[in-house]
Amino acid sequence: MMKGKKKVIIIILVILVIALIVIFRIANNSNKSKTSVNDFRNVKELSEYYGCKYIETKKSNEDGYKKDVFLEFNILPITADGVSNKYRYEQIISSISAKMNSKNYRIIDEKNNILINVNFTEDGKVSYIINNDRSFFEHLTSKYSIENVKEETNVDIDINSRVLSALVNNNWKTTNLNLGSIDSEMDKYDIYFDEGYKIRKINGRVYNIVFTNKYNEAVVNNIHTNSSLEQIREVLGKEDYYTKGNFGEIIGYKNEEISVYFSEGEISIYPNESGRDSDKFAELVTELIEKNNQAEFLSKLTDIWPDYARYSRTENDIVIDYPLKGVKIDFTNGQKGKIIIYQNYKGNITTDLKIEDVKESMSMPATYINLKLDESLLNLHEMYRVSGNFRNRHPYSDEGTIRTDKYIVYLNSNESICLFYSVDMNNIDSYIGVQGIDNIFEITDTTFAYSIAKKGIYVYDAISMKTTQLLDGTEDYEIKGVRNYTIYYDDKSIKLEQ
């Protein structure tokens, strides 16, 4: 009898153990992080993973389509402040497509009036059209910008700076002007360090002049580089542009001649060139729409407008920025390119369409054209300049950098270049280009040691921007470290004078 009871108890325990194992595995699988489409069993799970309300999937009544997926998207195609959710929608389309066995299908959101036709090519690639519009998201953001046009306002700006006045009177050319001496060059700017400004030129003309904390005179309206934003607003009134970030605050103003931006310790000024050669540009856009020849358009564009601030070309993309004109070109291989027109553009878009007409009629422009009439491309580029300047002096990580109290040093051994940024901008920025440089070490806050195999060991003084060769020969010269003014290299050392 006892043996029978024990047997029953053992069987019950075995069953409980098995049940616990099964429960554990089910719980573990349900809590397992899903990292790929294959982790989901069906379209319902995928839809709900993305936060959508799944309704049903059924046979499509549309010719050429196998199934219709009914759901409600949890986010609209565009946010209330005009930001496109294209990337999120494409994630959902791509994921659902992986469950459709390369059969054309439709996604239908009846609540939000969204119809997405999804098609597969013979090689399995996916394309989609939303509400019968291949540029659905671009047209949405363009429509938003038309409805939220931000008109720029001019203010009275009196120029105090003799340098700035000379540049304006000389059509923004530096020829025949005594601007002082160029002490260094950094990030495409000629640095007139002692004079207190730096200048970037594009195609022979001044694109931007930045007055630094070294400039002692008033620049405009008796405003100095150390004037506070409150003091500036008291003089010029409410700004036309404002932004802030970890780099601080930027406020901007403009008149017919110049755009002026104020940030911590700097006054940045650009010439106003909106509308310059816009008729030629409009002719090229009209020709592009008629011929659909993007390569020809790009070639002719850079002929009439060689003064781009950014030209980026990769295997698949070409991006060209004209901040002073308010135009950005974004062409991607295999896709219809985008010509983005910003708030600060003036003139014709095509030969028979003016930017003013678009604003008045609130109508969508021609193909290729995307609108950003609620923001200025020049404002964006000034923000990029200030934030980039801050990031160079306050890097996110220590990788590839040396930090001292005075300098942040970046070594790019692939390009054989070393960059020296003054932390507080009270010292000069500079760079050295040295073939074969692959390491650099701090000696003091402002002096640094580096070596070149089979050539020697060198010391660079970032303040004087002078390089001194300490050793010359055919040894490896691999610097192991620097301590107390002693450079340790190979199995040797050299003591420096203090």
Disulfide bonds with the S-S distance in Angstrom:
none
